[in-house]
Amino acid sequence: MRSQDCRQGCEENWFWRKIGRCQRCMDQLTVLSVACWVVWFIWFQEDPTSIESIALIVGGFLFNGLLFLHLWMKFVILPWRARHNGQSGK
C-alpha cells in the first residue's frame, strides 16, 4: 500500500478494513511496544507493583496484542482470503 493510500485508509476506513494493511500503523505499534518495554525494564522493573509499572505493563501488552492482530491479519488471514477467493472463482 502506498503512503497516500495508507494515510487515506487510516483516516477513512473502519478498524477491520484497515487492520493488517497499513504499514505505518504497524511501524508505530512496533515503536510504541519496544519503547514501553524498554522504559519498564530500565526504570520500573524493581517495583512491579507501582502504578507506573502496572500502567506500562498493561500498555505494553496492549501494544503487543494489537501488533499481533495486525501481523496475523497481514500474514495469515489476508493471504488465506486471497487463496480462498481465487479458488472459488474457478
C-alpha positions in Angstrom: 0.0 0.0 0.0 1.4 3.4 -0.9 1.9 6.1 1.6 -1.0 8.2 0.2 -3.3 5.2 0.2 -2.3 4.3 3.8 -3.0 7.8 5.0 -6.3 7.9 3.4 -7.1 4.4 4.6 -6.1 5.2 8.2 -8.3 8.3 8.3 -11.4 6.9 6.5 -11.7 3.2 6.9 -13.1 1.3 9.9 -10.8 -0.8 12.1 -11.4 -4.2 10.5 -11.0 -2.8 6.9 -7.5 -1.4 7.6 -6.0 -3.8 10.1 -3.1 -5.7 8.6 -3.0 -3.4 5.6 -1.4 -0.2 6.9 2.3 -0.4 7.3 2.5 3.0 9.0 0.2 1.7 11.8 2.3 -1.4 12.3 5.5 0.6 12.4 4.0 2.9 15.1 2.8 -0.1 17.1 6.3 -1.6 16.9 8.0 1.5 18.2 5.4 2.0 21.0 5.7 -1.5 22.1 9.5 -1.5 22.2 9.7 1.9 23.9 7.1 0.8 26.5 9.0 -2.4 27.4 12.4 -0.7 27.4 11.2 2.1 29.8 9.6 -0.5 32.1 12.8 -2.7 32.1 15.1 0.2 32.8 13.2 2.3 35.4 10.3 0.2 36.8 11.5 -3.4 36.9 12.5 -3.3 40.6 9.0 -2.2 41.7 6.4 -4.0 39.5 3.5 -3.2 41.9 3.8 0.6 41.5 1.0 2.3 39.5 3.5 3.5 36.8 4.9 0.0 36.4 1.5 -1.6 36.1 0.4 1.0 33.6 3.5 0.3 31.4 2.9 -3.4 31.7 -0.7 -3.1 30.6 0.2 -0.7 27.8 3.0 -3.0 26.6 0.6 -6.0 26.4 -2.0 -3.9 24.6 0.5 -2.6 22.1 1.8 -6.2 21.6 -1.7 -7.6 21.2 -2.7 -5.1 18.6 0.5 -5.6 16.7 0.0 -9.3 16.8 -3.5 -8.8 15.4 -2.1 -6.7 12.6 0.5 -9.2 11.7 -1.9 -12.2 12.0 -4.2 -10.4 9.5 -1.4 -9.5 7.2 0.4 -12.8 7.0 -2.4 -15.4 7.7 -5.9 -14.1 7.2 -5.5 -11.9 4.1 -3.4 -14.4 2.2 -5.9 -17.1 3.1 -8.8 -15.0 1.9 -6.9 -14.3 -1.4 -6.3 -18.0 -2.0 -9.9 -18.9 -1.0 -11.4 -16.2 -3.2 -9.2 -17.3 -6.1 -10.2 -20.9 -5.8 -13.9 -20.3 -5.5 -13.9 -18.3 -8.8 -12.6 -21.3 -10.8 
